[in-house]
């Protein structure tokens, strides 16, 4: 058994000492979207600080806890605050949370984030359904000896984001009259924002939105056989497109503005899973 898997088992034991709740859906909340966890029917809350070996988020707007409960009778675990590669953690620590949520029992990974819009048709405040991703600017979370307990050595990445879940998300958005864009998400290392030249490059290779999370997490989730759905909140236009300098407050404010629509859409999607 690998050291990484042993670390996961110790973290799982820490959580199981506090709750035996078994979720069906794992939901990760991005910057400015953390208030959604306060909205669900809570059963238990576990702080990351109380989990052995677990990385603690230092990013603004990330509270740092698992919230267990129900959304319209569907058992969920909500990750209220994620950790990022730019915080200095090893990539295996960055994806430790999603691996742990799979060990809790979750089969579906619903991931959200805040991003910079690259697509010229996007505006700040848009919701984008993630249809594919670009992740090769980062080290793979699967680098090193394979953890056979989690998945196969060479997982296929042809359909990272589940097509049936994408169709469900589009149907739910239409029912609620919420515009839902679609596009390819690219993860960069951060924590600096990209330069205008880098944004032009990312647009050339097919990216519609850029951020500093998610792609590495979905690789780990895909490795474990989870079904994945991703929605990005376009919090700002990317460098060279936006007429003003980029700030983290802009990202958090965009999350607050889109919160009512976001909450309604996530509720509707999870209730139909």
N, C-alpha and C positions, 0 to 999 in steps of 0.2 A: 504494500500500500504506500502511495506517495506521501511526502510530507505535506503537500498542499491539501490532499484529501483528508489526512489526519487533522489538519487545522480546521477544515470544514466541519468535521465530526465534533470537534471540541466546541466550535461555535454553535452548532446545532444543539448540543447538550445544554449550553448556556441558555438558549432560548426555550428549550423544552422544560427547563427547570421553572420557567415562568408561565408558559402556556402550552397546551397541547392542541391548539387550534390548527386545523388543516385547511388551507385555502385552495381554491381552484384557480384563481387568477392572481398573478403578481403584477402590481402596478407601480412603476417608478415615476416619480414626479420631478419635473425639471425646474429650472430657476423661475421663481415668481409664481409657481403653480402649486406650492406646498400646502396651501390652505384647503385643497380638496380633501385631504385626510381628515380635517376637522368636521367634514360634512357626512362621513359615513357612520353607520351604526357600529360603534366601537365595542369590542369584546376585551381586547388587551393591547397594551403598548409596551414595547421593549426598546430602551435606549441603546444606541450602538455602543455606548461606553460600558454597558453591562454585559456585552458579548465578548467572550474570550477571543483575543486575536483579531478583532474586527476593526477595520479602518474607520476613522471618525472624520466626517465631512468638515471642511473649513471654509467652504464656499458661501458667499452671502446668499441669504434666502433659503438655506438648507438646514432644517431643524436637527436632523440626525436621529431618526428613530423608525422602527417598524410599527405600523398600526394594523392590528388585526380586527376584522369585523365583516360586516355585510353591506352590500349594495343591492337593494331589492332582492334579498334572500340569497344572493350569490356570495359565497365566502371568499374574501379577498385578503391579501396582505399588501399594504401600501408602504412603499419605501419613501418616507418623507425626508428627502435629502439624500443625494448620492455622493459618491467620491469620484474624483477625476484624476486622470493621469498627471495633469499639470500640478496637482498638489504634492507631487513627489513620491507617490506610492508606486510600488511595483505593479505591473499590469495584472498579476494574479490576485493582488489585493483589490484592484479596481473592479474586477469581475466577481470577486468573492460574494457580494450581496445577491446577485442574480443566481449564482450557483446555490447559495443557501436557500433562496426562496423555492428553488426546484426541490431541494431536499425537504422543505416544509410540506411539499405535496402539490405545489402549483404546476399546472400543465400549460397554461397560457401566460405569456409575458407581454404585457401592455406597457410600452415605454413611451414617455413623453419628454420633450425638451424644449428649450428656447434656442432659436437659431437666427443667423443673419441671412436675409434674403439675397440671393444671387440672381435668380430669375427676374427678368425685367417686368414680368407681369405680376410680381408679388408686391404687396404693401405691408408695412408694419401693422401687426394685429391679425394677419391672415393665419388660418390653420392649414397646415399642409400634411396630407396623408403621405407617409414615407413608403415609396414603392420599391426602392433599392438603395444601396449605399456604396460609398467609396471609403475604404479603411486602410489602404496600404501605406499611409503616411505614419502609421503607428506600428509598434511591435504587436504581433498576434498574441492574444491571451492563451493560445494553445501551444506557444513555443516551448520547447523542452520535451521531456518525456511525457507521453500521453497518459492521461488519467483514465484508465480503462473503465473505472466505476462510473464515469460521467458520459463517455461517448467514444466514437471511433477516432482513429488517428487522423484520417483525412475526410472531414465532413464536407458534403456537397453544399455549395452556397448559391445554387441557382434560384432558389425560392426562399430567401431569408424571411421575407415578410409574407405571411400566409395570404393567398389570394382570396380565400373565403372570408377571412376576417376583414380584408380590405373592402370587399363587396358589402359586408355588414356595416362597416363604418360609413360608407357612402350612402347606403340606404337610411341609416339613422340620421345622418346630416341632412339629407333631403327631407325627411319627416319633420325635422325641427327648423327647416329653412335656414340652415347654417351653411354658408359657402365653405366648401372644402377643396382646397387646391391639392394637387398631387405633384410629387417630385422626388428627386434623388438627393439624399443627404450625405454630406461628407464630414468626417470628423478630422480635426487637426489637433495638434498637441497642446496648444495654448501655453500659458495663460494670456499671452498677447493676442490681440486681434490681428487679422491678416492684413497685409499691405494691399493697396489697389492692384498692383501687378499680380500678386498671388490670387486675388479674386478673379482677375481676368483669366488666369491659368485654370482655376477651378471651374469656371464657366465653360472654358474650352473643352475640358475633359468630361463635361456632362453633369456637373453639380447644379442643383437648384437652390440649396440652402446649406449653410455651414455652421458647425458648432464644435464643442469640445467634449462631447460625451456620446453615448449611445451605441456607436458602431462596434466598439470593442465588446460591449455588453451583449449585443445581439449575436455576435460570433459565439460567445460562450453559451448563450441560450440555445442557439441553433445546434451547437455541438451536443447539447443534452437532449435534443429532440423536442424542445418546447415550440409551441405555435406562437408566432410573434406578430404583434400589431404595433405600429409606431405612428404617433402624431406629433408634429413639431409646430410650435407657436413661433411664427416669424416676428421676432421682437423688434427688429430694426433692419434697415437695408445695409448691406455689407459695405466695407470700405471702398471708396471710389465710386459707389453708387449713392450712398448717403451724402447729403451736402454738409453734414455736421460731424464732428468727432464722435466716436463710439464710446459709450459709458456703460458700466454695469447697472447704474440706476435706470437707464433707458430699458434695459432687459427686464428688470423687475417690474417697472411700471407697465410695460406691455402685458406682462402676465396678469397684473391686477385688472387691467382694462378688459381683457378677454375672458376673465374668470367665469362670469355667468354663462357665456356660450360654452366654454370648455367644460364646466361642471355638468351642464345639461347633456352635452354630447357623450361624455364619459359615462355618465349614469345610464343613458339609453343603450350604449354599446354593451356595457357589462351586464345589464339586465337581460340582454338577448343572447349572451354567450352560452 
